[in-house]
Each structure stands twice: as structure tokens, then as C-alpha cells.
Amino acid sequence: MANLSCPKCGELTRRGGFRVWQILVAICFFPIGLLALLADREPTSCQKCGHTWQA
């Protein structure tokens, strides 16, 4: 996972990942299941200040 800088406090934090159901659908219904990964990622959240954003 990539580290990002929080836009509010500047602390480095991990980027939000994919949800479990997205990964399972992508594996079970490959290659059409890859569309599940286009649905969206989980939001990125800073552990220091709690700010949440879509990255």
C-alpha cells in the first residue's frame, strides 16, 4: 500500500484499500469480475487526526 500525507495535519498514513467483497467477486468471476474493483476503494483515514478523505 502507498503512504499518503494527510491533507489536514500532514501525517503519513496508509491509503484505503479494496473491500473484501470486491476482491472475491473479481477472483470468482474473472475477467468480468474486475468491474467490481472499479466500484470504489475504502476511504483513507488519518490515524492521528481522524480526517477521512477519498484518495
C-alpha positions as CSV (number, residue, x, y, z in Angstrom):
1,M,0.0,0.0,0.0
2,A,1.1,3.5,-0.7
3,N,1.7,6.0,2.0
4,L,-0.1,9.4,1.6
5,S,0.2,12.6,3.5
6,C,-2.9,13.7,5.4
7,P,-4.2,17.0,3.8
8,K,-5.3,18.3,7.3
9,C,-2.3,17.5,9.5
10,G,0.4,16.3,7.2
11,E,0.9,13.0,8.9
12,L,1.8,10.0,6.7
13,T,-1.0,7.4,6.6
14,R,-1.8,4.3,4.6
15,R,-4.1,4.6,1.5
16,G,-7.6,2.9,1.8
17,G,-7.8,-0.5,0.1
18,F,-10.5,-2.5,-1.6
19,R,-13.3,-4.2,0.3
20,V,-13.3,-8.0,0.7
21,W,-16.4,-8.5,-1.5
22,Q,-14.8,-6.6,-4.4
23,I,-11.7,-8.9,-4.3
24,L,-13.9,-12.1,-4.0
25,V,-16.1,-11.1,-6.9
26,A,-13.0,-10.2,-9.0
27,I,-11.5,-13.6,-8.4
28,C,-14.6,-15.7,-8.8
29,F,-15.9,-14.0,-11.9
30,F,-12.6,-13.2,-13.6
31,P,-12.4,-11.3,-16.1
32,I,-15.8,-9.7,-15.8
33,G,-15.4,-9.6,-12.0
34,L,-12.7,-7.0,-12.4
35,L,-15.5,-4.5,-12.8
36,A,-16.1,-4.9,-9.1
37,L,-12.8,-3.2,-8.4
38,L,-14.0,-0.2,-10.3
39,A,-16.8,0.3,-7.8
40,D,-14.6,2.2,-5.3
41,R,-12.0,1.9,-2.7
42,E,-12.5,2.3,1.1
43,P,-11.9,5.9,2.2
44,T,-8.4,6.9,3.5
45,S,-8.4,7.8,7.2
46,C,-5.7,9.5,9.2
47,Q,-4.8,7.7,12.4
48,K,-3.5,10.9,14.1
49,C,-6.3,13.4,13.5
50,G,-9.1,11.1,12.2
51,H,-9.7,13.1,9.0
52,T,-11.2,10.9,6.3
53,W,-11.0,11.5,2.5
54,Q,-11.2,9.7,-0.8
55,A,-7.7,9.0,-2.2
